[in-house]
């Protein structure tokens, strides 16, 4: 709990319903009445009503008003919340009031992790919204940034105590900037004449020593929230989202993708998907893995997606498939366990953005060289995800690799819609993955990804021509054609995998080509960014 003595509280009556409205800080300018949801501003020693806040959408965040913790040695209490919405969903920004100084901060989600941001003054004029370009460099506040997301946003609802009156119901641009110092900056144009500027850095909930969280303190080891049953809008089967942050869930019976981003009270949007393979690591499995130099922590498999690259028209390269497991730990957030044809890697979205120029990129003192650039498509998903999934979702990806350390490290830049996200990770050996998830020894061979792939259909065709020319070998050729030329894919990925099915289709009259990318995979949010 917060231990410092809070500043003198100030209280007045709501002019609409007469209920008491209390301010923890004398500097706070606005509040939302918890009884009638009137939006109030301070006017001398009284309150003036300026509007009404919409009802908050239930999103099962673990945070709530009254929760408290410590940051940089100083105690704070969560006293207010803004709920922002955009075309593909929404996010919360929680107003944290530091008890001893009365300083305000914003605690919000960022790509599955959390960020603590503080409002900052701008010595120069902010750029005009129309001048901002996704991915472009920008100097602001004396620092270099990269434009990571441009999101048309509406402040839909608010509650509690706020440092300034909320611009409820008004659409405005939120520009998200990131830099190589692992910071995220936010330019909010709710008032175009005076944009709000804040700078945030990543925080771990465990380090914040939070108390008073909603329904999360019954067990210090619990990684998933209590289930909340819903009916699948397609088949009626029970859906039980277990993560506080779940935005998309896949029905275990009909495999429809169900969108929870707009809340659970309205009709749920959903779409069908083609059947894919079964993951080699089952949903719900828990494995102990270390990210970077950290000690190993238990990660639970909560989502699974299959992706492939999209060759350019006329490109003779093969379509490459890979798989990504979304892993969750209650205090560490989310990481991706990526299973690609050249090996396994553990990858995490970054708060900041590496410095990239030409074919190189640098992050935290390490240099990376570009290896692949390609378009990627998501073909199949299972489980739960903290971002909104879209049918046939596509992304532009650039992968980088560094071999200078003890083990290969990777960077991946993904652009989806109006958002750019960077991820960083390290290579893993298949035996590490099998040991972490306690897989049977006879399954380790199926996880190996460093063996050469079987013959491509083009090479098979050339061998058939040669065999026809060499008539004495015709009978031998006929016997060879009776075997399954795709058995290598079946042995490596399973008979239900996208690789094996694509090979079978190609051998029956189509063509697949070679290795244009998709080595690292990574994160694809569908937009929104700092949320």
KOLLO-134291 format. One record per residue (C-alpha): residue number from 1; residue in three letters; z, y, x. Coordinates in nm, 4 decimals, decimal comma. Each point is the difference from the previous one (the first is absolute). Layout:
N
    n  res        zz        yy        xx
  NUM  ALA         Z         Y         X
...
end
This chain:
531
    n  res        zz        yy        xx
    1  UNK    0,0000    0,0000    0,0000
    2  UNK   -0,0421    0,3603    0,1033
    3  UNK    0,3249    0,1163    0,1613
    4  UNK   -0,0417    0,3729    0,0612
    5  UNK    0,1382    0,2339   -0,2631
    6  UNK   -0,2981    0,1195   -0,2093
    7  UNK   -0,0570    0,3670   -0,0627
    8  UNK    0,1614    0,1615   -0,3042
    9  UNK   -0,1693   -0,1281   -0,3127
   10  UNK   -0,1318    0,2385   -0,2634
   11  UNK   -0,0278   -0,0870   -0,3684
   12  UNK   -0,1567    0,1592   -0,3089
   13  UNK   -0,1018   -0,1087   -0,3476
   14  UNK   -0,3548   -0,0993   -0,0893
   15  UNK   -0,1423    0,2808   -0,2205
   16  UNK   -0,1910   -0,2580   -0,2055
   17  UNK    0,2610   -0,2667   -0,0851
   18  UNK    0,3290    0,1356    0,1377
   19  UNK    0,0607   -0,2918    0,2346
   20  UNK    0,1641    0,0809    0,3354
   21  UNK   -0,2389    0,0254    0,2953
   22  UNK    0,1567   -0,0170    0,3446
   23  UNK   -0,1385    0,1188    0,3334
   24  UNK    0,1299   -0,1534    0,3230
   25  UNK   -0,1446    0,2837    0,2079
   26  UNK    0,0172    0,3710   -0,0633
   27  UNK   -0,3460    0,0252    0,1552
   28  UNK   -0,1701   -0,2273   -0,2545
   29  UNK   -0,2353    0,1935   -0,2262
   30  UNK   -0,0765   -0,2496   -0,2758
   31  UNK    0,1202   -0,3084   -0,1881
   32  UNK   -0,1049   -0,2283   -0,2851
   33  UNK    0,2497   -0,0521   -0,2802
   34  UNK    0,0851   -0,3703   -0,0158
   35  UNK    0,0485    0,0167   -0,3780
   36  UNK   -0,3016    0,1885   -0,1405
   37  UNK   -0,2196    0,0006    0,3171
   38  UNK   -0,0378    0,3794   -0,0121
   39  UNK   -0,1198    0,1454    0,3305
   40  UNK    0,2450    0,2740    0,0965
   41  UNK    0,0106    0,2760    0,2603
   42  UNK    0,3001    0,2005    0,1068
   43  UNK    0,0049    0,3575   -0,1284
   44  UNK    0,3112    0,1677    0,1370
   45  UNK    0,2992   -0,1901   -0,1392
   46  UNK   -0,2027   -0,1611   -0,2782
   47  UNK   -0,2864   -0,2451   -0,0397
   48  UNK   -0,3417    0,0771   -0,1419
   49  UNK   -0,2252   -0,2640   -0,1525
   50  UNK   -0,3604    0,0023    0,1255
   51  UNK   -0,1330   -0,3254   -0,1428
   52  UNK    0,0635   -0,3680   -0,0604
   53  UNK   -0,0387   -0,2872    0,2428
   54  UNK   -0,1815   -0,3126   -0,1135
   55  UNK    0,1867   -0,3291   -0,0004
   56  UNK    0,0128   -0,1695    0,3365
   57  UNK   -0,2057   -0,3185    0,0317
   58  UNK    0,2189   -0,2991    0,0853
   59  UNK   -0,1101   -0,1131    0,3431
   60  UNK    0,3020   -0,2005    0,1154
   61  UNK    0,0615    0,2031    0,3124
   62  UNK    0,3245   -0,1048    0,1720
   63  UNK    0,0927    0,3693    0,0324
   64  UNK    0,1742    0,1990   -0,2715
   65  UNK    0,1909    0,3256   -0,0502
   66  UNK    0,3413   -0,0122    0,1602
   67  UNK   -0,0972   -0,2404    0,2781
   68  UNK    0,1275    0,1205    0,3366
   69  UNK   -0,0487   -0,0710    0,3680
   70  UNK   -0,0176    0,1455    0,3495
   71  UNK   -0,2903    0,1326    0,2057
   72  UNK    0,0305    0,1215    0,3599
   73  UNK    0,3773   -0,0155   -0,0355
   74  UNK    0,0134    0,2192   -0,3116
   75  UNK    0,0943   -0,1165   -0,3494
   76  UNK   -0,2342    0,0612   -0,2942
   77  UNK   -0,0144   -0,0723   -0,3720
   78  UNK   -0,3073   -0,0507   -0,2176
   79  UNK    0,0226    0,2661   -0,2705
   80  UNK   -0,3543    0,0253   -0,1422
   81  UNK   -0,3383   -0,1635   -0,0344
   82  UNK   -0,3632    0,0986   -0,0469
   83  UNK   -0,2424   -0,2572   -0,1415
   84  UNK   -0,3608    0,0722    0,0942
   85  UNK   -0,3030   -0,1716   -0,1498
   86  UNK   -0,3609   -0,0320    0,1101
   87  UNK   -0,3015   -0,1939   -0,1249
   88  UNK    0,1113   -0,3327    0,1508
   89  UNK    0,3763    0,0127   -0,0497
   90  UNK    0,2905    0,2147    0,1112
   91  UNK    0,2954    0,0407    0,2310
   92  UNK    0,3522    0,1467    0,0122
   93  UNK    0,1395    0,2720    0,2198
   94  UNK    0,3819   -0,0040    0,0006
   95  UNK    0,1855    0,3259    0,0682
   96  UNK    0,2682   -0,0711    0,2613
   97  UNK    0,2705    0,2674    0,0387
   98  UNK    0,1942    0,0019    0,3278
   99  UNK    0,3650    0,0487   -0,0853
  100  UNK    0,1263    0,2128    0,2888
  101  UNK   -0,2934    0,2416    0,0348
  102  UNK   -0,1636    0,0033   -0,3427
  103  UNK   -0,3335   -0,0764    0,1672
  104  UNK   -0,2605   -0,1760   -0,2164
  105  UNK   -0,2294   -0,2895    0,0948
  106  UNK   -0,2421   -0,2331   -0,1760
  107  UNK    0,0344   -0,3786    0,0210
  108  UNK   -0,3197   -0,1727   -0,1116
  109  UNK   -0,1999   -0,3189    0,0436
  110  UNK   -0,2875   -0,0110    0,2470
  111  UNK   -0,2247   -0,3082    0,0129
  112  UNK    0,2854   -0,2384   -0,0736
  113  UNK    0,2497    0,1763    0,2282
  114  UNK    0,2125    0,3139   -0,0455
  115  UNK   -0,0296    0,3534    0,1389
  116  UNK    0,2608    0,2782    0,0191
  117  UNK   -0,1791    0,3362   -0,0167
  118  UNK    0,1289    0,3564    0,0346
  119  UNK   -0,1645    0,3176   -0,1241
  120  UNK   -0,1237    0,2132    0,2900
  121  UNK   -0,1251    0,3593    0,0287
  122  UNK   -0,3580    0,0716    0,0988
  123  UNK   -0,0629    0,2792    0,2487
  124  UNK   -0,3689    0,0082   -0,0898
  125  UNK   -0,1853   -0,0203   -0,3300
  126  UNK   -0,0608   -0,3489   -0,1331
  127  UNK   -0,3655   -0,1072   -0,0181
  128  UNK   -0,1735    0,0365   -0,3346
  129  UNK   -0,0140   -0,3299   -0,1923
  130  UNK   -0,3813   -0,0021   -0,0027
  131  UNK   -0,0048    0,0285    0,3819
  132  UNK    0,1796   -0,3327    0,0530
  133  UNK   -0,2059   -0,3082    0,0929
  134  UNK    0,1264   -0,3570    0,0074
  135  UNK    0,0460   -0,1242    0,3567
  136  UNK   -0,0598    0,3443    0,1539
  137  UNK    0,2320    0,1442    0,2679
  138  UNK    0,2172    0,2964   -0,0941
  139  UNK    0,2458    0,2240    0,1849
  140  UNK    0,2945    0,1125   -0,2106
  141  UNK    0,3455    0,1220    0,0938
  142  UNK   -0,0928   -0,0137    0,3655
  143  UNK   -0,0762   -0,3741   -0,0112
  144  UNK   -0,3130   -0,2093   -0,0259
  145  UNK   -0,0511   -0,2152   -0,3086
  146  UNK   -0,2588   -0,2224   -0,1650
  147  UNK   -0,0749    0,0311   -0,3725
  148  UNK    0,1049   -0,3420   -0,1378
  149  UNK   -0,0183    0,0431   -0,3792
  150  UNK   -0,1162    0,2511   -0,2621
  151  UNK    0,1515   -0,0785   -0,3389
  152  UNK   -0,0359    0,1880   -0,3276
  153  UNK    0,3520   -0,0266   -0,1388
  154  UNK    0,1983    0,0942   -0,3092
  155  UNK    0,3748    0,0536    0,0018
  156  UNK    0,0697   -0,2116   -0,3080
  157  UNK    0,3797   -0,0042   -0,0245
  158  UNK    0,3194    0,1082    0,1703
  159  UNK    0,3718   -0,0584   -0,0227
  160  UNK    0,3178    0,1353    0,1516
  161  UNK    0,0405    0,2926    0,2366
  162  UNK   -0,2974    0,1503    0,1841
  163  UNK   -0,0418    0,2658    0,2698
  164  UNK   -0,2744    0,1804   -0,1968
  165  UNK   -0,1409   -0,0026   -0,3548
  166  UNK   -0,2405   -0,2927   -0,0498
  167  UNK   -0,3625    0,0711   -0,0944
  168  UNK    0,0013   -0,2577   -0,2785
  169  UNK   -0,3315   -0,1120   -0,1493
  170  UNK   -0,2129    0,1967    0,2445
  171  UNK   -0,2635   -0,1765    0,2118
  172  UNK   -0,0082    0,0936    0,3671
  173  UNK   -0,1103   -0,1376    0,3352
  174  UNK    0,2351   -0,1777    0,2395
  175  UNK   -0,1445   -0,0183    0,3522
  176  UNK    0,1605   -0,2560    0,2254
  177  UNK   -0,0189    0,0521    0,3767
  178  UNK    0,1054   -0,2447    0,2749
  179  UNK    0,0342    0,0250    0,3772
  180  UNK    0,0552   -0,2113    0,3115
  181  UNK    0,3740    0,0861    0,0029
  182  UNK    0,0435   -0,2339   -0,2993
  183  UNK    0,0441    0,2898   -0,2420
  184  UNK   -0,1462    0,0674   -0,3425
  185  UNK   -0,0517    0,3539   -0,1254
  186  UNK   -0,0536    0,0953   -0,3624
  187  UNK   -0,1764    0,3125   -0,1303
  188  UNK    0,0683    0,0396   -0,3702
  189  UNK   -0,2217    0,2534   -0,1780
  190  UNK    0,1991    0,0263   -0,3251
  191  UNK    0,0046    0,3743    0,0724
  192  UNK   -0,3350    0,0729    0,1718
  193  UNK    0,1328    0,3355    0,1225
  194  UNK    0,3000   -0,1613    0,1723
  195  UNK   -0,0595   -0,3703    0,0811
  196  UNK    0,3108   -0,2030    0,0759
  197  UNK    0,0031   -0,1573    0,3479
  198  UNK    0,2308   -0,2850    0,1036
  199  UNK    0,0204   -0,2352    0,2992
  200  UNK    0,1334   -0,3532   -0,0277
  201  UNK    0,0882   -0,2854    0,2329
  202  UNK    0,0478   -0,3697   -0,0765
  203  UNK    0,3499   -0,1244   -0,0825
  204  UNK    0,1458   -0,3454   -0,0593
  205  UNK    0,2083   -0,0333   -0,3151
  206  UNK    0,2514   -0,2090    0,1956
  207  UNK    0,0455    0,2869    0,2496
  208  UNK    0,0668    0,2443   -0,2845
  209  UNK    0,3120   -0,2005   -0,1010
  210  UNK   -0,0863    0,0539   -0,3660
  211  UNK    0,2598   -0,0607   -0,2691
  212  UNK   -0,0293    0,0128   -0,3757
  213  UNK   -0,3490   -0,1510   -0,0140
  214  UNK   -0,1177   -0,1413   -0,3307
  215  UNK    0,0708   -0,3720   -0,0415
  216  UNK   -0,0508   -0,0788    0,3661
  217  UNK    0,3497   -0,0419    0,1399
  218  UNK    0,0979   -0,3390   -0,1439
  219  UNK   -0,1138   -0,1718    0,3198
  220  UNK   -0,0560    0,1414    0,3467
  221  UNK   -0,2611   -0,2670    0,0727
  222  UNK   -0,2026    0,0248   -0,3186
  223  UNK   -0,3604    0,0985    0,0672
  224  UNK   -0,1378    0,0102   -0,3525
  225  UNK    0,1166    0,1891   -0,3059
  226  UNK    0,1002   -0,1732   -0,3188
  227  UNK   -0,3022   -0,1167   -0,1977
  228  UNK   -0,1267    0,1928   -0,3034
  229  UNK   -0,2071   -0,2202   -0,2278
  230  UNK   -0,3301    0,1261   -0,1410
  231  UNK   -0,2792   -0,1722   -0,1894
  232  UNK   -0,3420   -0,0280    0,1617
  233  UNK   -0,2372    0,2179   -0,2090
  234  UNK   -0,2733   -0,2642    0,0366
  235  UNK    0,1664   -0,3389   -0,0630
  236  UNK    0,3576    0,0846   -0,1012
  237  UNK    0,1602   -0,1893    0,2880
  238  UNK    0,3258    0,1387    0,1359
  239  UNK   -0,0295    0,2480    0,2870
  240  UNK    0,3157    0,0589    0,2009
  241  UNK   -0,0373    0,2824    0,2531
  242  UNK    0,2789   -0,0361    0,2523
  243  UNK   -0,0628    0,2905    0,2352
  244  UNK    0,1334    0,3453   -0,0887
  245  UNK   -0,3274    0,1515    0,1215
  246  UNK   -0,2509   -0,2365   -0,1647
  247  UNK   -0,3058    0,1872   -0,1307
  248  UNK   -0,2385   -0,2963   -0,0423
  249  UNK    0,0815   -0,3615   -0,0883
  250  UNK   -0,2232   -0,3047   -0,0410
  251  UNK    0,0576   -0,2335   -0,2947
  252  UNK    0,0862   -0,3470    0,1376
  253  UNK   -0,1794   -0,1668   -0,2921
  254  UNK   -0,3315    0,1823   -0,0576
  255  UNK   -0,0147    0,1863    0,3365
  256  UNK   -0,0685    0,3357   -0,1707
  257  UNK    0,1062    0,3061    0,2026
  258  UNK    0,2441    0,2096   -0,2084
  259  UNK    0,0577    0,3706    0,0707
  260  UNK    0,3626    0,1189   -0,0307
  261  UNK   -0,0588    0,3431    0,1565
  262  UNK    0,0191    0,1866   -0,3314
  263  UNK    0,3297   -0,1604   -0,1030
  264  UNK    0,0697   -0,3008   -0,2191
  265  UNK    0,0344    0,1669   -0,3395
  266  UNK   -0,3714    0,0547   -0,0640
  267  UNK   -0,2861   -0,2487   -0,0239
  268  UNK   -0,0469   -0,1583    0,3395
  269  UNK   -0,3393    0,0268    0,1665
  270  UNK   -0,1317   -0,3191    0,1545
  271  UNK   -0,3140   -0,1638    0,1349
  272  UNK   -0,1210   -0,3517    0,0806
  273  UNK   -0,0871   -0,1234    0,3473
  274  UNK   -0,1968   -0,2906    0,1397
  275  UNK    0,1965   -0,3000    0,1184
  276  UNK    0,0972   -0,0011    0,3671
  277  UNK    0,1841   -0,2295    0,2366
  278  UNK    0,3660   -0,0904    0,0070
  279  UNK    0,2010    0,1648    0,2800
  280  UNK    0,1045   -0,2226    0,2881
  281  UNK    0,3413    0,1710   -0,0089
  282  UNK    0,1317   -0,0216   -0,3567
  283  UNK    0,1065    0,3064   -0,1974
  284  UNK    0,3773    0,0309    0,0078
  285  UNK    0,0290   -0,1568    0,3464
  286  UNK    0,2311    0,1703    0,2482
  287  UNK   -0,0617    0,0161    0,3726
  288  UNK    0,1843    0,1731    0,2848
  289  UNK   -0,2296    0,2201    0,2121
  290  UNK    0,0576    0,2903    0,2372
  291  UNK   -0,2114    0,3144   -0,0265
  292  UNK   -0,0501    0,1670    0,3364
  293  UNK    0,3192   -0,0074    0,2063
  294  UNK    0,2266   -0,0372   -0,3030
  295  UNK    0,2096   -0,3089   -0,0547
  296  UNK   -0,1408   -0,2575   -0,2453
  297  UNK    0,0720    0,0637   -0,3679
  298  UNK   -0,0767   -0,2155   -0,3063
  299  UNK   -0,3277    0,0922   -0,1714
  300  UNK   -0,0909   -0,1330   -0,3431
  301  UNK   -0,3624   -0,0622   -0,1038
  302  UNK   -0,0510    0,2074   -0,3162
  303  UNK   -0,3789    0,0495   -0,0047
  304  UNK   -0,3185   -0,1593    0,1282
  305  UNK   -0,3534    0,1384    0,0171
  306  UNK   -0,3356   -0,1255    0,1236
  307  UNK   -0,2434    0,2523    0,1456
  308  UNK   -0,3424   -0,0011    0,1616
  309  UNK   -0,2251    0,2437    0,1778
  310  UNK   -0,3238    0,1251   -0,1555
  311  UNK   -0,3015   -0,0253    0,2367
  312  UNK   -0,2436    0,2886   -0,0005
  313  UNK   -0,3375   -0,0637   -0,1706
  314  UNK   -0,2247   -0,1837    0,2454
  315  UNK    0,2953   -0,0872    0,2252
  316  UNK   -0,0205   -0,3583    0,1285
  317  UNK    0,3751   -0,0240    0,0638
  318  UNK    0,2020   -0,2498   -0,1977
  319  UNK    0,2449    0,0971   -0,2700
  320  UNK    0,3492   -0,0339    0,1452
  321  UNK    0,2972   -0,0958   -0,2171
  322  UNK    0,3693    0,0514    0,0680
  323  UNK    0,3307   -0,0232   -0,1843
  324  UNK    0,3006    0,2327   -0,0197
  325  UNK    0,3543   -0,0923   -0,1053
  326  UNK    0,2155    0,2881   -0,1242
  327  UNK    0,3528   -0,0522    0,1363
  328  UNK    0,3138    0,1780   -0,1217
  329  UNK    0,3473    0,0600    0,1345
  330  UNK    0,2453    0,2113   -0,1982
  331  UNK    0,1027    0,2209    0,2916
  332  UNK   -0,3238   -0,0028    0,2013
  333  UNK   -0,2548    0,0403   -0,2821
  334  UNK   -0,3444   -0,1615    0,0214
  335  UNK   -0,2191   -0,1482    0,2729
  336  UNK   -0,3239   -0,1997   -0,0066
  337  UNK   -0,0440   -0,3423    0,1591
  338  UNK   -0,3750   -0,0113    0,0664
  339  UNK   -0,1877   -0,3307    0,0385
  340  UNK   -0,3427    0,0702    0,1512
  341  UNK   -0,2561   -0,2174    0,1771
  342  UNK    0,1146    0,1200    0,3441
  343  UNK    0,3712   -0,0532   -0,0631
  344  UNK    0,3141    0,1193   -0,1787
  345  UNK    0,1663    0,3409    0,0195
  346  UNK    0,2973    0,1798   -0,1540
  347  UNK   -0,1045    0,3486   -0,1154
  348  UNK    0,1918    0,2946   -0,1457
  349  UNK   -0,1267    0,3264   -0,1585
  350  UNK    0,0847    0,3080    0,2077
  351  UNK    0,1613    0,3201   -0,1218
  352  UNK   -0,1930    0,1996    0,2571
  353  UNK   -0,3584   -0,0210    0,1246
  354  UNK   -0,1238   -0,0980    0,3484
  355  UNK   -0,2140    0,2427    0,1988
  356  UNK   -0,3578   -0,1319   -0,0194
  357  UNK   -0,3052    0,1300    0,1865
  358  UNK   -0,3301   -0,1809    0,0409
  359  UNK    0,0583   -0,3694    0,0622
  360  UNK    0,3678    0,0312    0,0977
  361  UNK    0,3329    0,0656   -0,1714
  362  UNK    0,3532    0,0467    0,1326
  363  UNK    0,3352   -0,0645   -0,1623
  364  UNK    0,3452    0,0431    0,1557
  365  UNK   -0,1328   -0,0007    0,3549
  366  UNK   -0,2312   -0,2993   -0,0378
  367  UNK   -0,3800    0,0194    0,0052
  368  UNK   -0,2261   -0,2020   -0,2296
  369  UNK   -0,3755   -0,0578    0,0039
  370  UNK   -0,2124   -0,0289   -0,3127
  371  UNK   -0,1132   -0,3550   -0,0697
  372  UNK   -0,1422   -0,0037   -0,3546
  373  UNK   -0,1145    0,2508   -0,2640
  374  UNK   -0,0949   -0,1401   -0,3413
  375  UNK    0,0336    0,0173   -0,3762
  376  UNK    0,2551   -0,2407   -0,1519
  377  UNK    0,0411   -0,1436   -0,3479
  378  UNK    0,2998   -0,1655   -0,1654
  379  UNK   -0,1148   -0,3196   -0,1725
  380  UNK    0,3178   -0,1703   -0,1255
  381  UNK    0,3716    0,0796   -0,0390
  382  UNK    0,3229   -0,1784   -0,0966
  383  UNK    0,3598    0,1172   -0,0424
  384  UNK    0,1294    0,3583   -0,0100
  385  UNK   -0,1096    0,3207    0,1744
  386  UNK    0,1484    0,3472    0,0401
  387  UNK   -0,3367    0,1709   -0,0535
  388  UNK   -0,2490   -0,0075   -0,2851
  389  UNK   -0,2602   -0,2720    0,0460
  390  UNK   -0,3537    0,0728   -0,1112
  391  UNK   -0,2784   -0,2390   -0,0865
  392  UNK   -0,2244   -0,0667    0,3003
  393  UNK    0,1945    0,2582    0,2035
  394  UNK   -0,1816    0,1206    0,3108
  395  UNK    0,1059    0,1813    0,3138
  396  UNK   -0,1571    0,1369    0,3156
  397  UNK    0,1793   -0,1539    0,2983
  398  UNK    0,0069    0,0648    0,3740
  399  UNK    0,1924   -0,2496    0,2170
  400  UNK    0,1326    0,0714    0,3497
  401  UNK    0,1475   -0,2367    0,2565
  402  UNK    0,2202    0,0295    0,3099
  403  UNK    0,0651   -0,2806    0,2478
  404  UNK    0,2061    0,1994    0,2521
  405  UNK    0,3408   -0,1258   -0,1160
  406  UNK    0,1680   -0,3397   -0,0084
  407  UNK   -0,2001   -0,0898   -0,3060
  408  UNK   -0,3073    0,1381   -0,1739
  409  UNK    0,0717    0,3018   -0,2220
  410  UNK   -0,2202    0,1284   -0,2827
  411  UNK   -0,0587    0,3230   -0,1913
  412  UNK   -0,1899    0,0222   -0,3268
  413  UNK   -0,1250    0,3077   -0,1853
  414  UNK   -0,0868   -0,0465   -0,3677
  415  UNK   -0,1528    0,2551   -0,2331
  416  UNK    0,0162   -0,0727   -0,3716
  417  UNK   -0,0939    0,2724   -0,2450
  418  UNK    0,1756    0,3216    0,1034
  419  UNK    0,2465   -0,1586    0,2411
  420  UNK   -0,0008   -0,1035    0,3664
  421  UNK    0,2680   -0,2454    0,1152
  422  UNK    0,0728   -0,1255    0,3508
  423  UNK    0,1703   -0,3318    0,0782
  424  UNK    0,1284   -0,1387    0,3299
  425  UNK    0,0940   -0,3531    0,0983
  426  UNK    0,0171   -0,2764    0,2584
  427  UNK   -0,1694   -0,3364    0,0316
  428  UNK    0,1957   -0,3160   -0,0867
  429  UNK   -0,0591   -0,3578    0,1051
  430  UNK   -0,0537   -0,2510   -0,2791
  431  UNK    0,2996   -0,1980    0,1236
  432  UNK    0,2210    0,3102   -0,0467
  433  UNK   -0,1175    0,0313   -0,3599
  434  UNK    0,0582   -0,3710   -0,0696
  435  UNK    0,3452    0,0101    0,1572
  436  UNK    0,1006    0,3193   -0,1844
  437  UNK   -0,0870   -0,1459   -0,3419
  438  UNK    0,1192   -0,3516    0,0900
  439  UNK   -0,3373   -0,1608   -0,0648
  440  UNK   -0,0421   -0,3717    0,0672
  441  UNK   -0,1384   -0,0858    0,3470
  442  UNK   -0,3126   -0,1554   -0,1489
  443  UNK   -0,0915    0,3399   -0,1527
  444  UNK    0,0004    0,1922    0,3280
  445  UNK   -0,3542   -0,1095    0,0879
  446  UNK   -0,1306    0,1505   -0,3248
  447  UNK    0,1449    0,3380    0,1036
  448  UNK   -0,1840    0,0143    0,3320
  449  UNK   -0,2728    0,2639    0,0009
  450  UNK   -0,1266    0,0018    0,3584
  451  UNK   -0,2426   -0,2933   -0,0274
  452  UNK   -0,3739    0,0640   -0,0116
  453  UNK   -0,1410   -0,0031   -0,3553
  454  UNK   -0,2343   -0,2767   -0,1117
  455  UNK   -0,3777    0,0411    0,0193
  456  UNK   -0,1380    0,2782   -0,2164
  457  UNK   -0,2716   -0,0840   -0,2566
  458  UNK   -0,2617    0,1768    0,2166
  459  UNK    0,0723   -0,2297    0,2917
  460  UNK   -0,0033   -0,3051   -0,2298
  461  UNK   -0,3482    0,1015   -0,1179
  462  UNK   -0,1310    0,0274    0,3565
  463  UNK    0,1348   -0,3446    0,0839
  464  UNK   -0,1683   -0,1476   -0,3090
  465  UNK   -0,3362    0,1406    0,1170
  466  UNK    0,0482   -0,1501    0,3430
  467  UNK    0,0884   -0,3360   -0,1503
  468  UNK   -0,3123   -0,0002   -0,2180
  469  UNK   -0,2139    0,0647    0,3093
  470  UNK    0,1699   -0,2891    0,1760
  471  UNK   -0,1102   -0,2685   -0,2483
  472  UNK    0,1761   -0,2856    0,1774
  473  UNK    0,3310    0,1693   -0,0905
  474  UNK   -0,0847    0,0474   -0,3686
  475  UNK    0,2233   -0,2797   -0,1237
  476  UNK    0,2902    0,1312    0,2053
  477  UNK   -0,0553    0,3461   -0,1462
  478  UNK    0,0127   -0,1360   -0,3540
  479  UNK    0,3336   -0,1625    0,0694
  480  UNK    0,1358    0,3245    0,1497
  481  UNK   -0,1098    0,1993   -0,3054
  482  UNK    0,2120   -0,2222   -0,2217
  483  UNK    0,3232    0,1239    0,1554
  484  UNK    0,1869    0,3177   -0,0957
  485  UNK   -0,1049    0,2741    0,2466
  486  UNK    0,2835    0,2132   -0,1318
  487  UNK    0,2764   -0,2438    0,0932
  488  UNK    0,1141    0,2307    0,2792
  489  UNK    0,0755    0,2706   -0,2557
  490  UNK    0,1781   -0,2519   -0,2211
  491  UNK    0,2162   -0,1162    0,2899
  492  UNK    0,0895    0,3543    0,1043
  493  UNK    0,0381    0,1792   -0,3318
  494  UNK    0,0104   -0,2668   -0,2743
  495  UNK   -0,2576   -0,1097   -0,2569
  496  UNK    0,1007    0,2813   -0,2421
  497  UNK   -0,0460    0,2748    0,2591
  498  UNK   -0,2618    0,2749   -0,0253
  499  UNK   -0,1433   -0,1103    0,3378
  500  UNK   -0,0595   -0,3595   -0,1078
  501  UNK   -0,1431    0,0894   -0,3416
  502  UNK   -0,2325    0,2603    0,1547
  503  UNK   -0,1218   -0,2561    0,2558
  504  UNK   -0,0712   -0,2551   -0,2739
  505  UNK   -0,1928    0,2571   -0,2037
  506  UNK   -0,1964    0,1036    0,3080
  507  UNK   -0,0919   -0,3568    0,0895
  508  UNK   -0,1362   -0,0490   -0,3490
  509  UNK   -0,2573    0,2755    0,0438
  510  UNK    0,1645    0,3286    0,1014
  511  UNK    0,0774    0,1676    0,3277
  512  UNK    0,3100    0,1313    0,1629
  513  UNK    0,0027    0,1809    0,3211
  514  UNK    0,2830    0,0557    0,2919
  515  UNK    0,2867    0,2199    0,1190
  516  UNK   -0,0224    0,3654   -0,0959
  517  UNK    0,3705    0,0708   -0,0315
  518  UNK    0,3072   -0,0667   -0,2069
  519  UNK    0,2178   -0,1071    0,2891
  520  UNK    0,3138    0,1877   -0,0854
  521  UNK   -0,0116    0,0843   -0,3696
  522  UNK    0,2847    0,2318   -0,0884
  523  UNK    0,0952    0,2222   -0,2844
  524  UNK   -0,2035    0,1248   -0,2944
  525  UNK    0,1886    0,2127   -0,2477
  526  UNK   -0,2647    0,1240   -0,2396
  527  UNK    0,1154    0,3596    0,0435
  528  UNK    0,3140    0,2090   -0,0362
  529  UNK    0,1501   -0,0278    0,3462
  530  UNK    0,3389    0,1693    0,0224
  531  UNK    0,1652   -0,1786   -0,2911
end
